[in-house]
């Protein structure tokens, strides 16, 4: 934990969803119908046996509950906080069809997993040494999930990570009102406690190590290098101060102390979940006037409705049906020039105006890093994503991929599922070799 700045700005945020007390958890667990066909399980990308873990909470068996969760999702602690449960497990709870509030599955999962980590319960041990080795490129959720499962099988694992700290999106990119960086690193430390997971930090593939070198060193590779830098808008004034990519902005205040005292008006461009995180974060950091500028209508936004509802409750102003055309200012941005758009998101001539802003945050996507594998025989990409079979195997039988570099930017829980499943497939492959 000592790698983190103790004055970092993310610490001003409280949990948006407060943790359950023991009594609250037991009351909520006892509401569960323990459905035999449990649609909530199907809705969970990692397939956690949700009725079983909830039943164990209701009987006071929090250790067994946590074990049930971790059997399917080794990052169950963070997923309990960051998963959009409203559109996954909770969204598929049968109570929704009965006009009854659904079971708060995420909060129950957090309750059980938090206790397990606080008590230092590890549940799993590394398997007997197999003499096989797997290299993992990227130390985010997909890479960590794969590494842990591979160690349980007894394979040697080395994670190649470009940063000084592990955790990927969980550490650097999750909104702090869902999970702070120190909590993410506590989970990383817990996962690494299985032992035998080697890490090389400051690694840039293929510059630091060539693909041929990695294939010669390991029996298999798992690619989990995520996404690239924020997408920028190529328009007048783009080189001025006060224009930031959303990913860079979020990482900066999560890891460092930032001063936004001079920012009275900020505009976030975009309509996805990263944009919704950014506007809420700016409000939480004290910016008085925060606007969300999106080129379509509210109904066309890609972000989750429950996240946008929270943003509006926190005072975010919506500016729909506008398209940015230029930044205003001299050296320092003072505004964003936009043009109104019609229902088809096409510009309307003569409708330009300026949104005042001392800070503009771009949340219009991240670049894909598929070009990194151009020298890796048999590995193909499509739209910048690494192409794989369902189990994560690429066209090169010894190379697998998962997480954002494969799925283009889904949820943390998807990355965990893909890392776990790829590890199982890799184990099957190298055990037969």
Secondary structure, 3 states (H helix, E strand, C coil): CCCCCCCCHHHHCCCCCCCCCHHHHHHHHCCCCCCCCCHHHHHCCCCCCHHHHHHHHHCCCHHHHHHHHHHHCCCHHHHHHHCCHHHCCHHHCHHHHHCCCCCCHHHHHHHHHHHHHHCCCCCCCCCCCCCCEEEEECCCHHHHHHHHHHHHHCCEEEEEECCCCCCCHHHHCCCCCCCCHHHHHHHHHHHHCCCCEEEEECCCCCCCCCHHHHHHHCCEEEECCCCCCECCCCCECCCCECEEEHHHHHHHHHHCCCCCCCCCEEEEECCCHHHHHHHHHHHHCCCCEEEEEECCCHHHCCCCHHHHHHHHHCCCEEEECEEEEEEEECCEEEEEEEEEECCCCCECCCCCEEEECCEEEECCCECCCHHHHCCCCCCCEECCEECCCCCCECCCCCEEECCHHHHCCCCHHHHHHHHHHHHHHHHHHHHHC
